[in-house]
Amino acid sequence: VDTQRQFMALKGGSILIFLILSMLVYAQSDVQKHFDEGNKALKAKDYLKAIGDFTNALSIRANNAEAYFLRAKAKWALGEEMGFENTEACADVALAIRYGYK
């Protein structure tokens, strides 16, 4: 009976590790998908979409320095396009630097 319990505990632990690793891989691919879409939108001058895509990438991985920097670019460009200064871009640049953007 003890051997069976140990086996079940080991099996349960293995399943948990598998699920966690699967979630991490899925989240990483999701981050890359949002990041790539944000880049495409930024290049196409679709600044609102770019901001949304970079925000989605950051909601999954909050320490992505490049996503903060590119979101700042999109916010700044949107402000210029609409005729106002977007001070939120400064906060994103500060976070990009904090997380290692060079």
C-alpha positions as CSV (number, residue, x, y, z in Angstrom):
1,V,0.0,0.0,0.0
2,D,2.9,2.4,0.8
3,T,4.5,1.6,-2.5
4,Q,1.3,2.4,-4.3
5,R,0.9,5.7,-2.5
6,Q,4.5,6.6,-3.3
7,F,3.9,5.8,-6.9
8,M,0.7,7.9,-7.0
9,A,2.5,10.8,-5.3
10,L,5.4,10.6,-7.8
11,K,3.0,10.3,-10.7
12,G,1.0,13.3,-9.5
13,G,4.2,15.3,-9.1
14,S,5.3,14.4,-12.6
15,I,2.0,15.5,-14.0
16,L,2.2,18.8,-12.1
17,I,5.7,19.5,-13.4
18,F,4.6,18.6,-17.0
19,L,1.6,21.0,-16.7
20,I,3.8,23.9,-15.4
21,L,6.4,23.4,-18.1
22,S,3.6,23.3,-20.8
23,M,2.1,26.5,-19.5
24,L,5.6,28.2,-19.6
25,V,6.2,27.2,-23.2
26,Y,2.7,28.3,-24.2
27,A,3.1,31.6,-22.4
28,Q,6.5,32.2,-24.1
29,S,5.0,31.6,-27.6
30,D,2.1,33.8,-26.7
31,V,4.5,36.6,-25.7
32,Q,6.4,36.3,-29.0
33,K,3.1,36.3,-31.0
34,H,1.9,39.5,-29.3
35,F,5.4,41.1,-29.7
36,D,5.6,40.2,-33.4
37,E,2.1,41.5,-34.0
38,G,3.0,44.7,-32.2
39,N,6.1,45.2,-34.3
40,K,4.0,44.7,-37.5
41,A,1.4,47.2,-36.3
42,L,4.1,49.7,-35.4
43,K,5.7,49.5,-38.8
44,A,2.3,49.9,-40.4
45,K,1.7,53.0,-38.3
46,D,-1.3,51.3,-36.6
47,Y,-0.3,52.7,-33.2
48,L,-3.4,51.7,-31.2
49,K,-3.0,48.1,-32.3
50,A,0.7,48.2,-31.5
51,I,0.1,49.6,-28.1
52,G,-2.5,46.8,-27.4
53,D,-0.2,44.0,-28.7
54,F,2.8,45.2,-26.6
55,T,0.5,45.6,-23.6
56,N,-0.7,42.0,-24.1
57,A,3.0,40.8,-24.3
58,L,3.8,42.7,-21.1
59,S,0.8,41.2,-19.3
60,I,2.4,37.8,-19.8
61,R,6.0,38.8,-19.2
62,A,6.2,42.1,-17.4
63,N,10.0,42.4,-17.6
64,N,10.3,42.6,-21.4
65,A,12.4,45.7,-21.8
66,E,12.0,45.8,-25.6
67,A,8.2,45.6,-25.4
68,Y,8.2,48.6,-23.0
69,F,10.4,50.6,-25.4
70,L,8.4,49.8,-28.5
71,R,5.2,50.5,-26.7
72,A,6.7,53.9,-25.7
73,K,7.5,54.5,-29.4
74,A,3.9,53.7,-30.4
75,K,2.5,55.9,-27.7
76,W,4.7,58.8,-28.7
77,A,3.9,58.4,-32.4
78,L,0.1,58.2,-31.6
79,G,0.4,61.4,-29.6
80,E,2.2,63.2,-32.4
81,E,-0.3,61.9,-35.0
82,M,-3.2,63.2,-32.9
83,G,-1.5,66.5,-31.9
84,F,-0.8,66.0,-28.3
85,E,2.2,65.0,-26.1
86,N,1.8,61.5,-24.6
87,T,3.6,61.6,-21.3
88,E,2.8,57.9,-20.7
89,A,5.6,57.1,-23.2
90,C,8.1,58.4,-20.7
91,A,7.0,55.9,-18.0
92,D,7.4,53.1,-20.6
93,V,10.9,54.3,-21.4
94,A,11.8,54.4,-17.7
95,L,10.6,50.8,-17.4
96,A,12.5,49.7,-20.5
97,I,15.7,51.1,-19.0
98,R,14.9,49.5,-15.6
99,Y,14.6,46.1,-17.2
100,G,17.8,46.5,-19.2
101,Y,17.0,48.1,-22.5
102,K,20.1,49.6,-24.1
